[in-house]
Amino acid sequence: MRNRRILSIWFPRLAAERHIRRDPNLGEVPFVVVKDVGQAQVVASLSEAAEAIGLYEGQPLRDAHAMSADLLTRLSNPHAEAAFLNALHRWAGKFSPWVAQEKPDALVLDLTGCAHLFDGEEALARQVDEDCRALGLTVRLGIADTLGCAWALARFAGAQGAHHRNGDAIDQEARATRSRAGKRRHWERGGAAPAVRVPAGQADMRIAAPGETYRALADLPLAALRLEAHSMAQLSRLGLRRVRDLVEQPRAGLVRRFGRGLVARMDQALGSVPEPVSAAPPPDRFAVRLSLPDPIGLEDDVMAAIDRMLPRLCAALRNKGKGARTLRLEVYRCDDTMQWMSVTLAKPSDDPEQIRPLLRLRIEDLDAGYGIDMMRLEAAVHEPIHLRTYAGHMEATEDGRARMAGTKGKSLDRLIGRLGTRLGTDAITRLHPADSHIPEKTSLTVTAAWSEPAKVWPARHLPRPLIMWPPEMVIAPDVPRLPGHFRWRGRDHEIHSLRGPERIAPEWWLDDPAWRSGPRDYWDVITRDGHRLWLFYAHGGTLSSGWFCQGAFA
């Protein structure tokens, strides 16, 4: 049976080098990325120049500024760093189809059966190193039979745990001897991984030969076993420094004192307990790019470039059964600046003829500057499209009627897309029925682009007005039935006809202040002047009874 081989790729400066890739000047000075921890800010990631002057991860920012007056800082952006790690996930797929993420700054690859495609593990590791140097990233690698061993080799390369029989662990020494004993380093006490200086252009690579897992782990500090902080503190007080020291201890005593978690971590690293690589496929990304031989700046030229990119993008979406919901167009100008714009469709689509008019509407918003030399079109938001839907007789009949009536549905979607491109997607809304009999709660306002039209509205005893407003006082006798005249908004009105009543009671399980006047009798009233109003009589509860007007019909 082929030996299982695991590659651990650690990017110790991922967050800092993400900024340095955008602004290379940050790599020439001490630079750190900070994050909020409680009421203070601490160093989350740092550049090589910052590490060279003695700064370290987890250091309070005020102490870092005291050590370097010209220190530059940026706030941590977990979402952008996760997106960067997703991009590296897609890159790592060239070495193995089985890739998993160890957030926030590492990848794990199952290399079983893959290394020979790159002329062996050492050649593969060199290829990873060269790719990362080309990307401007610092990388540390570890290859072993187990995930735990590969993880330890990648993070603790060059860090050897001190033997437990040093001066700091001998109780019989004199005080003067103990004062001169070497101080234990923080990773030997279970702290973070040591900051090993890596020469420029070289990665710190450790490859444990098949079957040599214990030999590779034996001299590493106990922090390489991924133990919990409280366990590390207790082991340190017992004088245990190296993995070898822990393995040589009786297992029963370790379980009684530290629980099964410590022994399980040790067995996972040594291969006694399996630890699978939970690989997940990288998220689908659909984007096309077009480099131009000469800069362009006319709208017709930009649309000609879009006509070349859009069919390719739609073909890629169609092959995956996806449709673009939001598209992002980026134009890169000759002065090394970039502009972008986005359009949102009412429904996901992979039809170029439906997407092209929306892009055309937004082209005029772009500023070509001194000229555009590269364009990129991406489906920023995409959704599955079901090409075939099994329906019953009723659905099939409705679809047939819709086809005979024309492309009304598609026309409405295109109209919503065009209006949304001009006014904004959130500005186009539609009404949906709500689960309530209260007049002002019978419908919900939803965004048209992200909802379907309501097919069925609940039947009502009496029609509802087209326009509704908060109840307004009507001057009329305080009786349940209207007389021939009433006064509203400073004018006298004479009733021509009326229909009703429709009694609506408040929702007893909710305390709505507007309905504390008790049940209401609604009337559809037509006046001599032609006004058709929606009046109700409140029977009184916590508030007084009386007549009110709440809406008007068309």
TIDOMAR-742284 format. One record per residue (C-alpha): residue in one letter; x, y, z. Coordinates in steps of 0.25 Angstrom, whole numbers, plus 5000, padded with zeros to 4 digits. Each point is the difference from the previous one (the first is absolute). Example, Ala and Ser with C-alpha at 12.3 -4.5 7.8 and 13.67 -1.06 7.14 Angstrom:
REM TIDOMAR-742284
["A",[5049,4982,5031]];
["S",[5006,5014,4998]];
END
This chain:
REM TIDOMAR-742284
["M",[5000,5000,5000]];
["R",[5005,5014,4996]];
["N",[5005,5008,5012]];
["R",[4991,5012,5003]];
["R",[5008,5013,4998]];
["I",[4995,5014,5005]];
["L",[5005,5014,4996]];
["S",[4998,5011,5010]];
["I",[5002,5014,4994]];
["W",[5001,5012,5010]];
["F",[5000,5014,4996]];
["P",[5005,5007,5013]];
["R",[4999,5014,4994]];
["L",[4987,4999,4992]];
["A",[4993,5012,5005]];
["A",[5012,5009,5000]];
["E",[5004,4995,4986]];
["R",[4986,5002,4995]];
["H",[5002,5015,5002]];
["I",[5015,5000,4995]];
["R",[4995,4994,4987]];
["R",[4991,5012,4997]];
["D",[5010,5010,5005]];
["P",[5015,4995,4999]];
["N",[5005,5012,5008]];
["L",[4994,4994,5013]];
["G",[5010,4988,4998]];
["E",[5012,5010,5002]];
["V",[4997,5005,5013]];
["P",[4995,4994,5013]];
["F",[4985,4997,4998]];
["V",[4990,4992,5008]];
["V",[4985,4996,4999]];
["V",[4993,5002,5013]];
["K",[4987,4995,5006]];
["D",[4991,5004,5012]];
["V",[5001,4991,5012]];
["G",[4991,5005,5011]];
["Q",[5003,5015,5002]];
["A",[5014,4999,4994]];
["Q",[5006,4998,4986]];
["V",[5011,4989,4998]];
["V",[5009,4996,4989]];
["A",[4993,4989,4991]];
["S",[5010,4999,4989]];
["L",[5013,5007,4996]];
["S",[5009,5002,4989]];
["E",[5015,4995,4999]];
["A",[5005,5013,5003]];
["A",[4991,5001,5013]];
["E",[5005,4987,5005]];
["A",[5014,5003,4997]];
["I",[5000,5012,5011]];
["G",[4994,4990,5010]];
["L",[4985,5002,4999]];
["Y",[4991,4987,5001]];
["E",[4986,4995,4999]];
["G",[4991,5003,5011]];
["Q",[5008,5012,5005]];
["P",[4992,5012,5005]];
["L",[5000,5011,4989]];
["R",[5005,5011,5011]];
["D",[5012,4991,5002]];
["A",[5003,4999,4985]];
["H",[4999,5015,4998]];
["A",[5010,5002,5012]];
["M",[5010,4991,4993]];
["S",[4998,5006,4986]];
["A",[4996,5014,4998]];
["D",[4998,4999,4985]];
["L",[4991,4988,5001]];
["L",[4989,4999,4990]];
["T",[4987,4993,5004]];
["R",[4987,4995,4993]];
["L",[4987,4994,5006]];
["S",[4998,4986,4998]];
["N",[4989,4996,4990]];
["P",[4995,4986,5003]];
["H",[4991,4999,4988]];
["A",[5011,5005,4990]];
["E",[5010,4990,5006]];
["A",[4990,4989,4999]];
["A",[4998,5003,4985]];
["F",[5015,5001,4998]];
["L",[5001,4986,5006]];
["N",[4989,4995,4991]];
["A",[5008,5005,4988]];
["L",[5012,4992,5005]];
["H",[4991,4988,5002]];
["R",[4997,5000,4985]];
["W",[5015,5002,4997]];
["A",[5004,4988,5009]];
["G",[4990,4991,4991]];
["K",[5012,4999,4990]];
["F",[5007,4991,5010]];
["S",[4989,4991,5005]];
["P",[4985,4999,4998]];
["W",[4998,4998,5015]];
["V",[5003,5014,5007]];
["A",[4994,5005,5013]];
["Q",[5001,5013,5007]];
["E",[5006,5003,5014]];
["K",[4995,5013,5003]];
["P",[5005,5011,5001]];
["D",[5013,4998,4993]];
["A",[5003,4985,4996]];
["L",[4997,4989,4990]];
["V",[5000,4985,5001]];
["L",[5002,4991,4987]];
["D",[4999,4985,4999]];
["L",[5012,4997,4991]];
["T",[4997,4985,5000]];
["G",[5003,4996,4985]];
["C",[5003,5014,4995]];
["A",[5015,5002,5004]];
["H",[5005,4992,4988]];
["L",[4993,5010,4990]];
["F",[5010,5010,5005]];
["D",[5013,4991,5000]];
["G",[4998,4997,5015]];
["E",[4997,5008,5013]];
["E",[5012,5008,5000]];
["A",[4998,5005,4986]];
["L",[4985,5003,5004]];
["A",[5004,5008,5012]];
["R",[5010,5008,4992]];
["Q",[4989,5003,4990]];
["V",[4991,5005,5011]];
["D",[5011,5009,5005]];
["E",[5002,5006,4987]];
["D",[4986,5002,4998]];
["C",[4999,5007,5013]];
["R",[5012,5009,4998]];
["A",[4994,5004,4986]];
["L",[4987,5004,5008]];
["G",[5008,5007,5011]];
["L",[4997,4991,5011]];
["T",[5008,4994,5011]];
["V",[4997,4985,5001]];
["R",[5004,4989,5009]];
["L",[4998,4985,4996]];
["G",[4999,4987,5007]];
["I",[4998,4986,4994]];
["A",[4997,4988,5008]];
["D",[4992,4987,5001]];
["T",[4990,5007,5010]];
["L",[4993,5014,5000]];
["G",[5005,5003,5014]];
["C",[5015,4997,4996]];
["A",[4999,5008,4988]];
["W",[4993,5012,5008]];
["A",[5012,4999,5010]];
["L",[5011,5000,4990]];
["A",[4994,5012,4993]];
["R",[4999,5008,5012]];
["F",[5012,4996,5009]];
["A",[5011,4998,4989]];
["G",[5013,5003,5007]];
["A",[4994,5001,5014]];
["Q",[5005,4989,5010]];
["G",[4994,4998,5013]];
["A",[5010,5001,5011]];
["H",[5003,4987,5008]];
["H",[4992,4999,5013]];
["R",[5013,4998,5008]];
["N",[5005,5014,4999]];
["G",[5003,5010,5012]];
["D",[4986,5005,5000]];
["A",[4994,4987,5004]];
["I",[5009,4996,5011]];
["D",[4995,5003,5013]];
["Q",[5013,4997,5008]];
["E",[5008,5010,4993]];
["A",[5005,5012,5008]];
["R",[4993,5014,4998]];
["A",[5012,5006,4992]];
["T",[5000,4988,4991]];
["R",[4985,5001,4997]];
["S",[5002,5015,4997]];
["R",[5010,4997,4989]];
["A",[4992,4989,4994]];
["G",[4995,5002,4986]];
["K",[4986,5006,4999]];
["R",[4990,4991,4993]];
["R",[4995,5006,4987]];
["H",[4985,5003,4998]];
["W",[4997,4988,4991]];
["E",[5006,4990,5010]];
["R",[4990,5005,5010]];
["G",[4989,4998,4990]];
["G",[4999,5013,4993]];
["A",[4999,5004,4985]];
["A",[5009,4994,4990]];
["P",[5014,5006,4999]];
["A",[5004,5011,4990]];
["V",[5011,4993,4992]];
["R",[5008,5009,4991]];
["V",[4999,4994,4986]];
["P",[5010,5005,4990]];
["A",[4995,5008,4988]];
["G",[4995,4990,4989]];
["Q",[5000,4988,5008]];
["A",[4989,4993,5008]];
["D",[5002,4992,5013]];
["M",[4996,4987,4995]];
["R",[4999,4987,5008]];
["I",[4998,4986,4994]];
["A",[4998,4988,5009]];
["A",[5003,4987,4992]];
["P",[4989,4990,5000]];
["G",[5000,4993,5013]];
["E",[5009,5010,5007]];
["T",[4989,5008,5007]];
["Y",[5005,4997,5014]];
["R",[5014,5004,4997]];
["A",[4995,5013,4994]];
["L",[4992,5004,5012]];
["A",[5008,4995,5011]];
["D",[5009,5012,5002]];
["L",[4989,5011,4997]];
["P",[4994,5008,5012]];
["L",[4987,4995,5006]];
["A",[4993,5012,4993]];
["A",[5001,4992,4987]];
["L",[4989,4990,5005]];
["R",[4989,5011,4999]];
["L",[4997,4998,5015]];
["E",[4991,5009,5008]];
["A",[5006,5012,5008]];
["H",[4997,4995,5014]];
["S",[5006,4986,4996]];
["M",[5013,5007,4995]];
["A",[5001,5008,5013]];
["Q",[4999,4987,5009]];
["L",[5010,4993,4991]];
["S",[5009,5011,5001]];
["R",[5000,5000,5015]];
["L",[5003,4985,5000]];
["G",[5013,5003,4992]];
["L",[4995,4993,4987]];
["R",[5005,5008,4988]];
["R",[5001,4991,4988]];
["V",[4991,4990,4993]];
["R",[5009,4989,5004]];
["D",[4999,5003,5014]];
["L",[4984,4999,4999]];
["V",[5000,4987,4992]];
["E",[5009,4993,5010]];
["Q",[4990,5003,5012]];
["P",[4990,4989,5004]];
["R",[4987,5003,4992]];
["A",[4991,4996,5012]];
["G",[5006,5011,5008]];
["L",[4998,5010,4989]];
["V",[4986,4997,4998]];
["R",[4997,5001,5015]];
["R",[5006,5013,5001]];
["F",[4998,5007,4987]];
["G",[4988,4993,4994]];
["R",[4999,4992,4987]];
["G",[5002,5013,4991]];
["L",[5015,5000,5002]];
["V",[5002,4985,4997]];
["A",[4991,5002,4988]];
["R",[5008,5011,4994]];
["M",[5013,4992,5003]];
["D",[4994,4988,4993]];
["Q",[4995,5008,4988]];
["A",[5014,5006,4998]];
["L",[5007,4987,5000]];
["G",[4990,4993,4992]];
["S",[4993,4991,5010]];
["V",[4987,5007,4998]];
["P",[4995,5004,4986]];
["E",[4998,5015,4998]];
["P",[4994,5002,4986]];
["V",[5002,5012,4991]];
["S",[4986,5006,4999]];
["A",[5001,5006,4986]];
["A",[4990,5009,4994]];
["P",[4999,5004,4986]];
["P",[5004,5015,4997]];
["P",[4988,5009,4998]];
["D",[4997,5002,4985]];
["R",[5005,5012,4994]];
["F",[4996,5005,4986]];
["A",[5008,5011,4994]];
["V",[5006,5004,4987]];
["R",[5011,5009,4997]];
["L",[5004,5008,4987]];
["S",[5014,5007,4998]];
["L",[4999,5010,4989]];
["P",[5012,5003,4991]];
["D",[4997,5015,5000]];
["P",[4993,5008,5010]];
["I",[4985,5003,4997]];
["G",[4990,5011,5005]];
["L",[4988,5000,4991]];
["E",[4987,4993,5004]];
["D",[4999,4992,4988]];
["D",[5014,4995,5002]];
["V",[4996,4996,5014]];
["M",[4987,4993,4995]];
["A",[5008,4993,4990]];
["A",[5010,4994,5011]];
["I",[4987,4996,5008]];
["D",[4995,4993,4988]];
["R",[5012,4992,5000]];
["M",[5000,4997,5015]];
["L",[4986,4998,5003]];
["P",[4997,4987,4991]];
["R",[5012,4993,5007]];
["L",[4995,5004,5013]];
["C",[4986,4995,4997]];
["A",[5005,4987,4994]];
["A",[5008,4997,5013]];
["L",[4988,5003,5009]];
["R",[4991,4991,4991]];
["N",[5010,4989,5001]];
["K",[4999,5000,5015]];
["G",[4985,5002,5000]];
["K",[5001,5014,5006]];
["G",[4994,5013,4996]];
["A",[5006,5014,5003]];
["R",[4992,5009,5010]];
["T",[5010,5011,5002]];
["L",[5011,5003,4990]];
["R",[5012,5009,5003]];
["L",[5008,5007,4989]];
["E",[5014,5004,5003]];
["V",[5008,5009,4991]];
["Y",[5015,5002,5002]];
["R",[5005,5013,4994]];
["C",[5014,5004,4995]];
["D",[5003,5008,5013]];
["D",[5000,4988,5009]];
["T",[4986,5003,5005]];
["M",[4987,4992,5000]];
["Q",[4985,5003,4999]];
["W",[4989,4991,5001]];
["M",[4985,4999,4999]];
["S",[4990,4989,5003]];
["V",[4986,4996,4994]];
["T",[4989,4991,5007]];
["L",[4990,4992,4993]];
["A",[4986,4997,5004]];
["K",[5003,4985,4998]];
["P",[5013,4992,4998]];
["S",[5003,4999,4986]];
["D",[5010,4994,4990]];
["D",[4994,5007,4988]];
["P",[5010,5011,4994]];
["E",[4988,5007,4993]];
["Q",[4994,5002,5013]];
["I",[5012,5005,5007]];
["R",[5006,5009,4989]];
["P",[4990,5011,5001]];
["L",[5002,5002,5015]];
["L",[5015,5001,4998]];
["R",[4997,5010,4989]];
["L",[4992,5009,5009]];
["R",[5012,5001,5010]];
["I",[5011,5002,4990]];
["E",[4999,5015,5000]];
["D",[5003,5001,5015]];
["L",[5014,4995,4998]];
["D",[5011,5010,4998]];
["A",[5011,4994,4990]];
["G",[5010,5011,5004]];
["Y",[5013,4998,4992]];
["G",[4994,4987,4994]];
["I",[4996,4986,5004]];
["D",[5010,4989,4998]];
["M",[4994,4988,5007]];
["M",[4986,4996,5004]];
["R",[4994,4990,5009]];
["L",[4986,4995,5001]];
["E",[4996,4991,5012]];
["A",[4987,4994,5004]];
["A",[5001,5005,5015]];
["V",[4987,4993,5004]];
["H",[4995,4988,4993]];
["E",[4989,4990,5003]];
["P",[4996,4986,4995]];
["I",[4990,5000,4988]];
["H",[4991,4988,4998]];
["L",[4999,4997,4986]];
["R",[4988,4990,5002]];
["T",[4989,5001,5010]];
["Y",[4990,4988,5001]];
["A",[4986,5006,5002]];
["G",[4986,4995,5001]];
["H",[4988,5002,4991]];
["M",[4997,5013,5007]];
["E",[5014,5006,4998]];
["A",[5001,4995,4986]];
["T",[4987,5007,4997]];
["E",[5004,5013,5006]];
["D",[5014,4999,4992]];
["G",[4992,4997,4987]];
["R",[4991,5013,5002]];
["A",[5012,5008,5003]];
["R",[5007,4995,4987]];
["M",[4988,5004,4992]];
["A",[4999,5013,5007]];
["G",[5014,5004,4996]];
["T",[5013,5002,5008]];
["K",[4993,5008,5011]];
["G",[5008,4994,5011]];
["K",[5014,5002,4993]];
["S",[4996,5014,4996]];
["L",[4997,5003,5014]];
["D",[5013,4995,5005]];
["R",[5007,5008,4989]];
["L",[4993,5013,5004]];
["I",[5003,4997,5015]];
["G",[5015,4998,4996]];
["R",[5000,5013,4992]];
["L",[4993,5009,5010]];
["G",[5009,4994,5011]];
["T",[5013,5003,4992]];
["R",[4995,5015,4999]];
["L",[4993,5002,5014]];
["G",[5007,4989,5008]];
["T",[4995,4986,5003]];
["D",[4994,5003,5013]];
["A",[4991,5011,4995]];
["I",[4992,4990,4992]];
["T",[4990,4994,5009]];
["R",[4987,4991,4999]];
["L",[4989,4996,5010]];
["H",[4998,4986,5006]];
["P",[4989,4996,5008]];
["A",[5002,4999,5015]];
["D",[4994,4991,5011]];
["S",[4992,5010,5007]];
["H",[4985,5005,4998]];
["I",[5004,5014,5006]];
["P",[4999,5010,4988]];
["E",[5013,5006,5001]];
["K",[5007,4987,5002]];
["T",[4994,4992,4988]];
["S",[5012,5002,4991]];
["L",[5015,5000,5001]];
["T",[5009,5009,4991]];
["V",[5011,4991,4994]];
["T",[5011,5003,4990]];
["A",[4995,4996,4986]];
["A",[5014,4995,4996]];
["W",[5001,4990,5011]];
["S",[4985,4995,5000]];
["E",[4990,4993,4992]];
["P",[4986,5006,4997]];
["A",[4989,4996,5009]];
["K",[4991,4990,4993]];
["V",[4988,5000,5010]];
["W",[4995,5011,5009]];
["P",[4991,4996,5011]];
["A",[4985,5003,4997]];
["R",[4994,5012,5007]];
["H",[4985,5002,5004]];
["L",[5001,5015,4995]];
["P",[5011,5006,4991]];
["R",[5012,5007,5006]];
["P",[5003,5015,4996]];
["L",[5011,5003,4991]];
["I",[5006,5011,5009]];
["M",[5000,4998,5015]];
["W",[5005,5010,5011]];
["P",[5000,5001,5015]];
["P",[4985,5001,5005]];
["E",[4995,5014,5000]];
["M",[4989,5006,5008]];
["V",[4986,5001,4994]];
["I",[4990,5009,5006]];
["A",[4987,4992,5001]];
["P",[4990,4996,5011]];
["D",[5006,4989,5008]];
["V",[4991,4989,4996]];
["P",[5003,4987,4992]];
["R",[4993,5004,4987]];
["L",[5004,5013,4992]];
["P",[4989,5011,4998]];
["G",[4998,5007,4987]];
["H",[5011,5010,5003]];
["F",[5014,5000,5006]];
["R",[5012,5010,5001]];
["W",[5014,4996,4996]];
["R",[5013,5008,4998]];
["G",[4992,5013,5002]];
["R",[4990,4997,4989]];
["D",[4985,4995,5001]];
["H",[4997,4988,4992]];
["E",[4986,4994,4997]];
["I",[4999,4985,4998]];
["H",[4995,4994,4987]];
["S",[5001,4986,5003]];
["L",[5007,4990,5009]];
["R",[5004,4986,5002]];
["G",[5003,4992,5012]];
["P",[5003,4998,5011]];
["E",[5012,4991,5001]];
["R",[5004,4998,5014]];
["I",[5015,4998,5004]];
["A",[5005,4997,5014]];
["P",[5014,5003,5005]];
["E",[5010,4989,5002]];
["W",[4998,4996,5014]];
["W",[5014,4994,5001]];
["L",[5007,5013,4997]];
["D",[4999,5013,5007]];
["D",[4999,5010,4988]];
["P",[4998,5014,5005]];
["A",[4992,5004,4987]];
["W",[4989,4989,5003]];
["R",[4998,5003,5015]];
["S",[4986,5006,4995]];
["G",[4994,4986,4999]];
["P",[4993,4994,4988]];
["R",[4998,5008,4988]];
["D",[4988,5000,4989]];
["Y",[5006,5004,4987]];
["W",[4991,5006,4989]];
["D",[5002,5003,4985]];
["V",[4994,5014,4999]];
["I",[4997,5008,4987]];
["T",[4997,5015,5001]];
["R",[4992,5009,4992]];
["D",[5013,5007,4995]];
["G",[5005,4986,4994]];
["H",[5010,4997,5012]];
["R",[5000,4985,5004]];
["L",[5006,4999,5014]];
["W",[5003,4989,5010]];
["L",[4994,5004,5013]];
["F",[4999,4992,5013]];
["Y",[4993,5001,5013]];
["A",[5008,4996,5012]];
["H",[4991,4994,5011]];
["G",[5010,5005,5011]];
["G",[5009,4992,5010]];
["T",[5011,5007,5007]];
["L",[4998,5012,4991]];
["S",[4987,5007,4997]];
["S",[4990,4996,4988]];
["G",[4998,5008,4988]];
["W",[5001,5001,4985]];
["F",[5013,5000,4992]];
["C",[5004,5000,4985]];
["Q",[5012,4991,4996]];
["G",[5001,4999,4985]];
["A",[4994,5004,4987]];
["F",[4997,4991,4988]];
["A",[5004,5003,4986]];
END
